[in-house]
Protein backbone atom coordinates (compact mmCIF):
# COMPACT_ATOMS: atom_id res chain seq x y z
CA UNK A 1 0.00 0.00 0.00
CA UNK A 2 1.32 3.42 -0.93
CA UNK A 3 1.86 5.79 1.97
CA UNK A 4 1.08 8.81 -0.20
CA UNK A 5 -2.28 7.25 -1.20
CA UNK A 6 -1.89 8.32 -4.84
CA UNK A 7 -3.16 6.17 -7.70
CA UNK A 8 -3.11 6.61 -11.46
CA UNK A 9 -6.05 8.02 -13.38
CA UNK A 10 -6.53 4.64 -15.08
CA UNK A 11 -6.71 2.85 -11.72
CA UNK A 12 -9.29 5.38 -10.53
CA UNK A 13 -11.30 4.96 -13.76
CA UNK A 14 -11.25 1.16 -13.41
CA UNK A 15 -12.28 1.29 -9.76
CA UNK A 16 -15.12 3.80 -10.24
CA UNK A 17 -16.40 1.88 -13.28
CA UNK A 18 -16.56 -1.38 -11.32
CA UNK A 19 -18.26 0.40 -8.43
CA UNK A 20 -20.94 1.99 -10.65
CA UNK A 21 -21.61 -1.38 -12.30
CA UNK A 22 -22.46 -3.02 -8.97
CA UNK A 23 -23.60 -0.01 -6.91
CA UNK A 24 -26.75 -0.41 -4.83
CA UNK A 25 -29.31 2.37 -5.29
CA UNK A 26 -28.82 3.76 -1.76
CA UNK A 27 -25.05 4.22 -2.26
CA UNK A 28 -23.80 7.47 -3.83
CA UNK A 29 -21.82 7.64 -7.04
CA UNK A 30 -19.82 10.48 -5.52
CA UNK A 31 -19.93 13.00 -2.70
CA UNK A 32 -18.47 16.51 -2.80
CA UNK A 33 -17.44 18.49 0.28
CA UNK A 34 -16.68 22.22 0.19
CA UNK A 35 -13.09 23.31 0.73
CA UNK A 36 -14.02 25.52 3.71
CA UNK A 37 -15.51 22.52 5.51
CA UNK A 38 -12.49 20.31 4.70
CA UNK A 39 -10.09 23.04 5.85
CA UNK A 40 -11.98 23.42 9.13
CA UNK A 41 -11.81 19.65 9.65
CA UNK A 42 -8.09 19.28 8.94
CA UNK A 43 -7.15 22.42 10.90
CA UNK A 44 -8.39 20.71 14.07
CA UNK A 45 -5.63 20.81 16.69
CA UNK A 46 -3.66 17.57 16.51
CA UNK A 47 -5.07 16.46 13.14
CA UNK A 48 -2.62 14.16 11.36
CA UNK A 49 -5.01 12.51 8.91
CA UNK A 50 -8.60 12.18 7.78
CA UNK A 51 -10.88 9.17 8.31
CA UNK A 52 -14.00 8.35 6.30
CA UNK A 53 -16.77 6.35 7.93
CA UNK A 54 -19.90 5.27 6.11
CA UNK A 55 -23.25 5.77 7.75
CA UNK A 56 -26.88 5.18 6.85
CA UNK A 57 -29.64 7.75 7.26
CA UNK A 58 -33.15 6.83 8.38
CA UNK A 59 -34.18 6.57 4.69
CA UNK A 60 -31.37 3.98 4.14
CA UNK A 61 -29.27 6.43 2.11
CA UNK A 62 -25.54 5.71 2.64
CA UNK A 63 -23.29 8.74 3.19
CA UNK A 64 -19.65 9.43 4.00
CA UNK A 65 -18.85 10.84 7.45
CA UNK A 66 -15.46 12.56 7.74
CA UNK A 67 -13.51 12.99 10.99
CA UNK A 68 -10.05 14.25 11.90
CA UNK A 69 -7.59 11.69 13.27
CA UNK A 70 -4.57 12.29 15.52
CA UNK A 71 -1.06 10.82 15.12
CA UNK A 72 -2.03 7.89 17.38
CA UNK A 73 -4.83 6.95 14.96
CA UNK A 74 -7.63 8.12 17.26
CA UNK A 75 -10.70 10.01 16.08
CA UNK A 76 -10.74 13.66 17.19
CA UNK A 77 -14.37 14.23 18.13
CA UNK A 78 -16.40 17.09 19.61
CA UNK A 79 -17.16 16.90 23.31
CA UNK A 80 -20.79 15.72 23.59
CA UNK A 81 -21.45 17.61 26.85
CA UNK A 82 -20.37 21.00 25.50
CA UNK A 83 -22.10 23.22 23.00
CA UNK A 84 -20.32 23.58 19.69
CA UNK A 85 -17.80 26.41 19.42
CA UNK A 86 -15.44 27.54 16.68
CA UNK A 87 -12.63 25.72 18.51
CA UNK A 88 -14.47 22.38 18.80
CA UNK A 89 -13.57 19.60 16.37
CA UNK A 90 -16.13 19.04 13.62
CA UNK A 91 -17.61 15.98 11.95
CA UNK A 92 -18.57 16.36 8.28
CA UNK A 93 -21.44 14.74 6.43
CA UNK A 94 -24.18 16.49 4.44
CA UNK A 95 -22.13 16.53 1.22
CA UNK A 96 -23.28 17.35 -2.27
CA UNK A 97 -24.35 13.83 -3.15
CA UNK A 98 -24.60 12.30 -6.62
CA UNK A 99 -27.20 11.47 -7.56
CA UNK A 100 -28.86 14.21 -7.39
CA UNK A 101 -26.08 16.80 -7.28
CA UNK A 102 -23.67 15.24 -9.78
CA UNK A 103 -20.43 16.70 -11.13
CA UNK A 104 -19.90 17.40 -14.80
CA UNK A 105 -18.92 14.42 -16.93
CA UNK A 106 -15.42 13.08 -16.33
CA UNK A 107 -13.65 9.74 -16.83
CA UNK A 108 -14.42 8.96 -13.17
CA UNK A 109 -18.20 9.18 -13.47
CA UNK A 110 -19.14 7.94 -16.92
CA UNK A 111 -18.59 4.85 -19.04
C-alpha positions as CSV (number, residue, x, y, z in Angstrom):
1,X,0.0,0.0,0.0
2,X,1.3,3.4,-0.9
3,X,1.9,5.8,2.0
4,X,1.1,8.8,-0.2
5,X,-2.3,7.2,-1.2
6,X,-1.9,8.3,-4.8
7,X,-3.2,6.2,-7.7
8,X,-3.1,6.6,-11.5
9,X,-6.0,8.0,-13.4
10,X,-6.5,4.6,-15.1
11,X,-6.7,2.8,-11.7
12,X,-9.3,5.4,-10.5
13,X,-11.3,5.0,-13.8
14,X,-11.2,1.2,-13.4
15,X,-12.3,1.3,-9.8
16,X,-15.1,3.8,-10.2
17,X,-16.4,1.9,-13.3
18,X,-16.6,-1.4,-11.3
19,X,-18.3,0.4,-8.4
20,X,-20.9,2.0,-10.6
21,X,-21.6,-1.4,-12.3
22,X,-22.5,-3.0,-9.0
23,X,-23.6,0.0,-6.9
24,X,-26.7,-0.4,-4.8
25,X,-29.3,2.4,-5.3
26,X,-28.8,3.8,-1.8
27,X,-25.1,4.2,-2.3
28,X,-23.8,7.5,-3.8
29,X,-21.8,7.6,-7.0
30,X,-19.8,10.5,-5.5
31,X,-19.9,13.0,-2.7
32,X,-18.5,16.5,-2.8
33,X,-17.4,18.5,0.3
34,X,-16.7,22.2,0.2
35,X,-13.1,23.3,0.7
36,X,-14.0,25.5,3.7
37,X,-15.5,22.5,5.5
38,X,-12.5,20.3,4.7
39,X,-10.1,23.0,5.9
40,X,-12.0,23.4,9.1
41,X,-11.8,19.7,9.7
42,X,-8.1,19.3,8.9
43,X,-7.2,22.4,10.9
44,X,-8.4,20.7,14.1
45,X,-5.6,20.8,16.7
46,X,-3.7,17.6,16.5
47,X,-5.1,16.5,13.1
48,X,-2.6,14.2,11.4
49,X,-5.0,12.5,8.9
50,X,-8.6,12.2,7.8
51,X,-10.9,9.2,8.3
52,X,-14.0,8.3,6.3
53,X,-16.8,6.4,7.9
54,X,-19.9,5.3,6.1
55,X,-23.3,5.8,7.7
56,X,-26.9,5.2,6.9
57,X,-29.6,7.8,7.3
58,X,-33.1,6.8,8.4
59,X,-34.2,6.6,4.7
60,X,-31.4,4.0,4.1
61,X,-29.3,6.4,2.1
62,X,-25.5,5.7,2.6
63,X,-23.3,8.7,3.2
64,X,-19.7,9.4,4.0
65,X,-18.9,10.8,7.4
66,X,-15.5,12.6,7.7
67,X,-13.5,13.0,11.0
68,X,-10.1,14.2,11.9
69,X,-7.6,11.7,13.3
70,X,-4.6,12.3,15.5
71,X,-1.1,10.8,15.1
72,X,-2.0,7.9,17.4
73,X,-4.8,7.0,15.0
74,X,-7.6,8.1,17.3
75,X,-10.7,10.0,16.1
76,X,-10.7,13.7,17.2
77,X,-14.4,14.2,18.1
78,X,-16.4,17.1,19.6
79,X,-17.2,16.9,23.3
80,X,-20.8,15.7,23.6
81,X,-21.5,17.6,26.8
82,X,-20.4,21.0,25.5
83,X,-22.1,23.2,23.0
84,X,-20.3,23.6,19.7
85,X,-17.8,26.4,19.4
86,X,-15.4,27.5,16.7
87,X,-12.6,25.7,18.5
88,X,-14.5,22.4,18.8
89,X,-13.6,19.6,16.4
90,X,-16.1,19.0,13.6
91,X,-17.6,16.0,12.0
92,X,-18.6,16.4,8.3
93,X,-21.4,14.7,6.4
94,X,-24.2,16.5,4.4
95,X,-22.1,16.5,1.2
96,X,-23.3,17.4,-2.3
97,X,-24.4,13.8,-3.2
98,X,-24.6,12.3,-6.6
99,X,-27.2,11.5,-7.6
100,X,-28.9,14.2,-7.4
101,X,-26.1,16.8,-7.3
102,X,-23.7,15.2,-9.8
103,X,-20.4,16.7,-11.1
104,X,-19.9,17.4,-14.8
105,X,-18.9,14.4,-16.9
106,X,-15.4,13.1,-16.3
107,X,-13.6,9.7,-16.8
108,X,-14.4,9.0,-13.2
109,X,-18.2,9.2,-13.5
110,X,-19.1,7.9,-16.9
111,X,-18.6,4.8,-19.0
